[in-house]
Amino acid sequence: MALLQIAEPGQSTVPHEHRLAAGIDLGTTNSLIASVQSGNASTLSDDQGREILPSIVSYQADNILVGQTAQALSIEDAQNTITSAKRLIGRSLQDIQSKYPSLPYDFCGDENHPEIMTRQGAVNPVQVSAEILKSLNSRAQAALGGELTGVVITVPAHFDDAQRQSTKDAAKLAGISVLRLLNEPTAAAVAYGLDSGQEGVIAVYDLGGGTFDISILRLNKGVFEVLATGGDSALGGDDFDVALVDYFVEQAGLVRPLSPSLERQLMQQACYAKEQLTAKEQVDITISLDDNSDWQTSLTKAQLNELIGSLVNKTLRACRRTLKDADITIDEVIEVVMVGGSTRVPLVRSEVEKHFNKKPLTSIDP
């Protein structure tokens, strides 16, 4: 792994000065923080040894819960427990409600500054993200034994200026100094060590919980040149889950609108089914309905593939457009890097391999 020494203008790079910095992956579904210690980069765990922090915030009457404790309340208290806030950053109220019509929240605020009403009052996506960053910052300070000088935060390559500024604003609210924002595809390429020894064109296919990036990079003498980026800020694993939820609703004969807790339970079961079907051919599902009855069904891998196939094809269309923008043919691509939790889905891996005519790199935990 390549290690970068980052110094802001006016800062000293003298090695004996004790400065603590970290890198943050602020994800739609999960987040984590990492640092370089004794020359080795490693993720930092909480006091229970957990590296991953679910990107979930629950606003209770007397406190704010983040991560696993918030996740435990996501069904029974869906309206006050915010998930996937990254998908809402920089979006108008109309955009949010048209793209995500089944969200269990009580939206307020004006058209260009949407907020969610919770027990602790109105909160916006930036404030929700700030709570996640605060939790990661506290974890880092406990693990490293001091206050962070600054952090590098990764963001989707297609994030616009407003979304990038919102990410910086969230860090500021959390009391964190941002050294820089780093595009997620570039971070992925560095993580695979592609900045040392190789030269040529690299495609980075990044499908996370809420966003999709495709970046075409040219590597020359250890330097990455971004030839073109594309993607969809409203396409990710959450959309796979929504496709499954819609299928469950139809099969169960349910009529929307559903209760917030049932919508959230359906999303959790859809995510569970999707994850189980990465290794299994069939999974059984049980849903507790609002009338206290249980509805049971099973889902096969073939059914999953049929339900999400159009979404996977949508990512491949973006790949074709981005290659065209870069004036690069598929045959010129020497490596395909796959990152993001949703690339664990077998259909995604097989279709990307077929599209680029080469087996993608998948060895690093996405």
C-alpha positions in Angstrom: 0.0 0.0 0.0 1.3 3.5 -0.8 1.6 5.8 2.1 1.1 9.5 1.6 2.4 12.3 3.8 0.1 15.2 3.7 1.0 18.7 4.9 -1.2 21.7 4.7 0.2 25.1 3.7 2.3 26.4 6.6 2.4 23.1 8.4 5.7 21.4 9.2 6.5 17.9 7.9 9.3 17.4 10.4 9.0 13.7 11.4 9.6 14.2 15.1 6.4 16.3 15.5 3.6 14.1 16.8 0.7 14.6 14.4 -2.2 12.2 14.2 -4.2 11.9 10.9 -6.7 9.3 9.7 -8.7 8.3 6.7 -12.5 8.0 6.8 -14.8 6.1 4.5 -18.1 7.8 5.1 -20.4 5.2 3.5 -24.1 5.0 2.8 -24.5 1.8 4.7 -21.4 1.5 6.8 -18.5 3.7 7.7 -15.0 3.2 9.1 -11.8 5.0 10.0 -8.2 4.0 9.4 -4.7 5.3 10.3 -1.1 4.5 9.6 0.8 3.2 12.6 4.4 2.0 12.5 4.3 2.2 8.7 1.2 0.0 8.4 -2.3 1.1 7.5 -5.1 -0.5 9.6 -8.7 0.2 10.4 -9.5 1.3 14.0 -11.9 -0.7 16.2 -14.3 0.5 18.8 -14.1 -0.7 22.5 -15.8 -4.0 21.5 -13.4 -4.7 18.6 -15.8 -3.8 15.8 -14.2 -2.1 12.8 -17.4 -1.3 10.9 -19.8 1.4 12.1 -23.3 1.1 10.6 -24.1 4.6 9.1 -27.3 4.8 11.3 -28.3 7.5 13.7 -31.3 7.3 16.1 -32.6 10.4 17.8 -34.0 9.5 21.2 -35.6 11.9 23.7 -32.5 12.2 25.9 -29.6 11.1 23.7 -28.4 10.3 20.2 -27.4 6.8 19.3 -25.0 5.9 16.5 -24.0 2.7 14.8 -25.0 -0.7 16.2 -27.1 0.7 19.0 -29.1 2.8 16.6 -29.4 -0.1 14.2 -31.2 -2.1 16.9 -34.0 0.5 16.9 -34.3 0.9 13.2 -37.5 -1.1 13.0 -39.4 -0.3 16.2 -38.5 3.4 15.9 -38.1 3.9 12.2 -39.2 7.5 12.0 -36.5 8.7 14.4 -33.8 6.4 13.2 -32.0 7.7 10.1 -30.3 5.3 7.7 -28.5 6.0 4.4 -28.2 9.7 5.0 -25.5 10.0 2.4 -28.1 9.4 -0.3 -29.9 12.6 0.9 -27.0 14.9 1.0 -27.2 17.8 -1.5 -30.7 16.9 -2.7 -33.9 18.9 -2.8 -37.0 17.7 -1.1 -38.7 16.9 -4.4 -35.7 14.9 -5.6 -35.7 12.9 -2.4 -39.4 12.1 -2.4 -39.5 11.2 -6.1 -36.4 8.9 -5.9 -37.2 7.4 -2.5 -41.0 7.5 -2.0 -41.2 4.9 0.7 -38.8 6.5 3.2 -40.5 6.3 6.7 -39.6 9.9 7.7 -41.6 13.0 8.4 -39.9 15.6 6.1 -40.0 19.3 6.9 -37.9 22.3 5.9 -38.0 24.1 2.6 -37.6 22.6 -0.9 -33.9 23.2 -1.1 -33.1 22.5 2.5 -35.0 19.4 3.5 -35.0 18.2 7.1 -36.4 15.2 9.0 -38.5 15.8 12.1 -37.3 13.7 15.0 -37.9 13.6 18.8 -35.0 16.1 19.1 -36.4 18.4 16.5 -35.6 18.9 12.8 -32.3 17.5 11.5 -30.8 17.6 8.1 -28.6 15.1 6.3 -25.4 17.0 7.1 -26.2 16.9 10.8 -26.9 13.1 10.6 -23.5 12.6 8.9 -21.8 14.7 11.5 -23.0 12.3 14.3 -21.4 9.4 12.4 -18.2 11.4 12.0 -18.2 12.3 15.7 -18.4 8.6 16.6 -15.5 7.8 14.3 -13.4 10.7 15.6 -14.0 9.5 19.2 -12.9 6.0 18.2 -9.7 7.3 16.6 -8.8 9.4 19.6 -9.2 6.5 22.0 -7.3 4.1 19.7 -4.4 6.6 18.9 -4.2 8.3 22.3 -4.6 11.8 21.1 -6.5 14.4 19.1 -6.5 14.1 15.3 -4.8 16.8 13.4 -7.0 16.1 10.4 -8.6 13.5 8.2 -9.0 12.6 4.6 -12.5 11.6 3.7 -13.4 9.6 0.6 -16.3 10.7 -1.5 -17.9 9.3 -4.7 -16.1 10.6 -7.8 -19.4 12.0 -9.2 -20.3 14.0 -6.1 -21.0 17.6 -7.2 -19.7 20.7 -5.5 -22.7 21.0 -3.2 -22.4 17.4 -2.0 -18.6 17.8 -1.4 -19.2 21.0 0.5 -21.9 19.2 2.6 -19.4 16.5 3.5 -16.9 19.2 4.6 -19.7 20.9 6.6 -20.5 17.6 8.4 -16.9 17.2 9.4 -16.8 20.8 10.7 -19.9 20.2 12.8 -18.2 17.1 14.1 -15.1 19.2 15.1 -12.9 17.5 12.5 -10.4 19.3 10.3 -10.6 18.0 6.7 -7.1 17.8 5.1 -8.7 16.9 1.8 -11.5 14.9 0.1 -10.3 11.9 -1.9 -12.3 10.3 -4.7 -13.2 6.8 -3.7 -12.0 5.2 -7.0 -8.6 6.7 -6.6 -8.4 5.4 -3.0 -9.4 2.0 -4.2 -6.7 1.9 -6.9 -4.1 2.9 -4.3 -5.3 0.3 -1.9 -4.7 -2.4 -4.5 -1.2 -1.1 -5.0 -1.8 -0.2 -8.6 0.3 2.9 -8.2 3.5 0.9 -8.1 4.9 -1.1 -10.9 2.0 -1.0 -13.4 1.2 1.4 -16.2 -1.9 1.6 -18.4 -5.6 2.1 -18.1 -7.6 1.0 -15.1 -11.3 0.9 -14.6 -12.7 1.2 -11.1 -16.2 -0.1 -10.7 -17.5 1.1 -7.3 -21.0 0.0 -6.3 -21.8 0.8 -2.7 -25.0 0.9 -0.7 -26.3 4.1 -2.2 -24.1 5.3 -5.0 -22.4 3.9 -8.1 -19.1 5.2 -9.6 -17.2 4.2 -12.7 -13.8 5.8 -13.1 -11.3 5.4 -15.9 -7.8 6.1 -14.8 -4.5 6.1 -16.6 -1.5 5.1 -14.5 1.9 6.4 -15.6 5.0 6.3 -13.4 3.0 6.1 -10.2 0.7 9.0 -11.0 -3.1 8.6 -11.6 -4.7 10.6 -14.4 -8.5 10.6 -14.3 -9.6 10.2 -17.9 -13.4 10.2 -17.2 -15.8 9.5 -14.4 -19.5 8.5 -14.5 -22.0 6.8 -12.4 -25.3 7.4 -10.6 -25.6 9.0 -7.1 -29.0 7.3 -6.7 -28.0 3.7 -7.6 -26.6 1.2 -5.2 -27.4 -1.8 -3.0 -30.2 0.0 -1.4 -32.0 0.0 -4.8 -31.5 -3.8 -5.0 -33.2 -4.0 -1.6 -36.1 -1.7 -2.8 -36.6 -4.0 -5.8 -37.0 -7.0 -3.5 -39.3 -5.0 -1.1 -41.6 -4.1 -4.0 -41.7 -7.8 -5.0 -42.4 -8.9 -1.4 -45.2 -6.3 -1.1 -46.8 -7.5 -4.3 -46.5 -11.2 -3.4 -47.9 -10.6 0.1 -50.8 -8.6 -1.3 -49.9 -5.6 0.8 -51.3 -2.1 0.0 -49.2 1.0 0.5 -48.8 3.2 2.4 -47.4 0.8 5.0 -46.4 1.6 8.5 -42.8 3.0 8.9 -41.8 -0.1 11.0 -43.1 -2.5 8.3 -41.3 -0.6 5.5 -38.1 -0.7 7.5 -38.5 -4.4 8.4 -39.1 -5.2 4.7 -35.9 -3.4 3.8 -33.9 -5.3 6.4 -35.3 -8.6 5.2 -34.5 -7.7 1.6 -30.9 -6.9 2.5 -30.7 -10.1 4.5 -32.0 -12.1 1.5 -29.6 -10.4 -0.9 -26.6 -11.1 1.4 -27.5 -14.7 2.0 -27.9 -15.3 -1.7 -24.3 -14.4 -2.4 -23.5 -17.9 -1.1 -26.8 -19.8 -1.1 -29.2 -20.7 -3.9 -32.3 -20.1 -1.8 -33.3 -18.2 1.3 -36.4 -18.2 3.5 -38.0 -15.0 4.6 -40.5 -14.2 7.4 -42.2 -10.8 7.7 -44.2 -9.8 10.8 -47.2 -7.8 9.5 -49.0 -4.9 11.1 -51.9 -7.2 12.1 -49.4 -9.4 14.1 -49.6 -12.2 11.6 -46.5 -13.6 9.8 -46.0 -13.8 6.1 -43.4 -16.3 4.9 -41.8 -16.8 1.5 -38.6 -18.0 -0.1 -36.4 -16.3 -2.7 -34.0 -18.0 -5.1 -30.8 -16.6 -6.6 -32.4 -16.8 -10.0 -35.3 -14.6 -8.8 -32.9 -12.1 -7.2 -31.0 -11.9 -10.5 -34.2 -11.3 -12.4 -35.3 -8.6 -10.0 -32.0 -6.7 -10.0 -30.9 -7.4 -13.6 -32.1 -4.1 -15.0 -30.2 -2.2 -12.2 -27.0 -4.0 -13.0 -27.5 -3.3 -16.7 -27.9 0.4 -15.8 -24.4 0.4 -14.3 -23.0 -1.3 -17.4 -24.5 1.4 -19.6 -22.8 4.0 -17.4 -19.5 2.1 -18.0 -20.0 2.3 -21.7 -20.7 6.0 -21.6 -17.6 6.7 -19.4 -15.3 4.6 -21.6 -16.6 6.6 -24.6 -16.0 9.9 -22.7 -12.4 8.8 -22.0 -11.9 7.8 -25.6 -10.9 4.3 -24.4 -11.8 0.9 -25.8 -12.5 -2.1 -23.5 -9.4 -3.8 -24.9 -7.2 -1.0 -23.6 -8.3 -1.6 -20.0 -5.6 -3.6 -18.3 -7.3 -4.0 -14.9 -10.8 -3.7 -13.5 -11.0 -3.0 -9.8 -14.3 -3.8 -8.0 -15.1 -2.0 -4.7 -18.2 -1.3 -2.7 -20.2 -3.8 -0.7 -22.7 -4.4 -3.5 -20.0 -5.9 -5.7 -20.3 -9.0 -3.6 -23.5 -9.9 -5.4 -22.6 -12.7 -7.8 -24.6 -11.3 -10.7 -22.7 -8.0 -10.5 -19.3 -9.7 -10.6 -20.2 -12.0 -13.5 -21.8 -9.2 -15.6 -18.8 -6.9 -15.0 -16.4 -9.7 -16.0 -18.4 -10.4 -19.1 -18.6 -6.7 -20.0 -14.8 -6.0 -19.7 -13.7 -9.4 -20.9 -11.4 -9.9 -17.9 -11.7 -11.1 -14.4 -11.9 -8.1 -12.0 -9.8 -7.6 -8.9 -11.9 -8.4 -5.9 -9.4 -9.6 -3.2 -9.7 -6.5 -0.9 -12.7 -6.5 1.4 -15.0 -3.9 -0.4 
